[in-house]
Amino acid sequence: MNGDKKTNGSQTARPFVKWVGGKSRLVPTLLSYFPDEFNNYYEPFVGGGALYFSINPSKAFINDLNEVLINAYINIKERIDEVVDALKIIQNEYINLDNLEAKKEFYLTKRRLFNQLPNDDFNKTILLIFINKTCFNGMYRENSKGEYNIPFGQHDSPTICDEKNLRLVSGHLKKTTITKFSYDDAIKTAKKGDLVYFDPPYDPLNTTSSFTTYQAGGFSSKDQEKLRDVFKKLSEKGCYVMLSNSDTPLINELYKEFTINKIYASRSINSNGAKRQKVKEVLVTNYVKK
């Protein structure tokens, strides 16, 4: 590996937003399946980046098709002082409001503004973090128009500006290439000995499952098949490749020529806490972990 799994004793950042499908609870399990050594690290569906931040690779390439999210990564990397200052202002405005009803109105006003701003507007990064910290269940979800539509979360005094973590995030990102390509373009520079981790929108467990609907557009069975083909091409190049997905007949069939490990993940997106249970997933690798 290019260095060790954590870069020379530096502190490890945490995701700065909560993202549907986030891997924070699965990080120890995922790390146990890592190859012992690899060169560069690629994560083309980075989302909240829990695994990326946990390993703090010395050279990484992260990518996501969600422009708002990727612009937030870029702004935190390049404009951290401005991000912190703006978040402190909006945090003070929110916390100093008299009651939850006033805070709800403030939240809804900011949510409307978020949906109106162009994706490359710096203020959209600030509002993304604000609404992620104050919305219901800390989710990110878009409706069919691509608009953020999560209701208010009844939070009285949330930490909207976690300055220490944001500065750690910025430091990690300084040595990382950030792109907003399609996933297959994002990994074109991967070479033999590099590690690519795919965490795509999951294949639905059933026809009514909404687990993958966090972004307008979706991810079809044809998309899953195309991803398998990209997985195979990377494997033929000599890359280490690892992929998370649902334990469904389609995914098991697509990856039957590779090593399919069965693991259990806690689902935390159900609004009913009693229904948040462990679900079996697959972790596919093109190598066998000894």
TAVENKA-V76496 format. One record per pair of residues at least 12 apart in sequence whose C-alpha atoms are under 8 Angstrom apart, sorted by the first residue. I is the first residue (numbers start at 1). J is the second residue. Records with the same first field share a line. If there is no record, write none. Layout:
I: J  J
//
This chain:
1: 36  37  38  39  40
2: 37  38  39  40  57  58  59
3: 57  58
4: 57
5: 55  56  57
6: 54  55  56  57
7: 55  56  57  58
11: 168
12: 53  54  55  56  168
13: 53  54  165  166  168  169  172
14: 50  53  54  165  169
15: 48  49  50  53  169
16: 48  129  165  166  169
17: 48  129  132  133  138
18: 48  132  138  139  140
19: 47  48  138  139  140
20: 139  140  214  269
21: 201
22: 47  48  49  50
23: 49  50  51
24: 50  51
25: 265  266
26: 265
27: 50  51  54
30: 51
33: 289
34: 289
35: 240  289
38: 193  194  195  240
39: 193  194  195
40: 57  58  59  60  61  190  193  194  195
41: 57  59  60  61  194  195  196  197
42: 60  61  62  187  190  194  195  196  197
43: 60  61  62  63  196  197  198  199
44: 61  62  63  64  183  186  187  196  197  198  199
45: 62  63  64  65  183  198  199  200
46: 62  63  64  199
47: 64  69
53: 169  172
56: 172
58: 175
59: 175  176
60: 175  176  177
61: 176  177  178  179  186
62: 176  177  178  179  186
63: 178  179  180  181  183  186
64: 179  180  181  182  183
65: 180  181  182  183
66: 180  215
67: 119  120  180
68: 119  120  124  125  128
69: 125
70: 178  179  180
71: 119  120  125
72: 125  128
73: 173  178
74: 178
75: 122  125
76: 166  169  170
77: 169  170  171  173  174
78: 170
80: 166  167  170
83: 126
84: 161  163  166
86: 126
87: 126  130  160  161
88: 160  161
90: 130
91: 130  159  160  161
94: 106
95: 156  157  158
99: 156
100: 154  155  156
103: 156
104: 152  154
107: 131  134  135  152
108: 152
110: 127  131
111: 127  131  148
114: 127  128  148
115: 147  148
129: 160
130: 160
133: 158  159  160
134: 152  153  154  155  158  160
135: 150  151  152  153  154  155
136: 150  151  152  153  154
137: 153  269  271
138: 153
139: 269
140: 214
141: 213  214  215
142: 213  214  215  216
143: 215  216
144: 216  217
145: 216
146: 215  216
184: 227  230
190: 234  239
191: 237  238  239
192: 237  238  239  240
193: 238  239  240
194: 239  240
195: 239  240  241  242
196: 239  240  241  242
197: 241  242  243
198: 241  242  243  244
199: 243  244  245
200: 244  245
201: 218  219  245
202: 219  245  246
203: 219  220  221  224  245  246  248  250  251
204: 246  248
205: 246  247  248
221: 250
224: 251
225: 254
228: 254  255
235: 286
240: 285  286  287
241: 285  286  287
242: 283  284  285  286
243: 282  283  284  285
244: 281  282  283  284
245: 281  282  283
246: 280  281  282
247: 262  280  281  282
255: 284
258: 284  285  286  287
259: 284  285  286  287  288
260: 282  283  284  285
261: 282  283  284  285
262: 280  281  282  283
263: 280  281  282  283
264: 278  279  280  281
265: 278  279  280  281
266: 278  279
267: 279
//
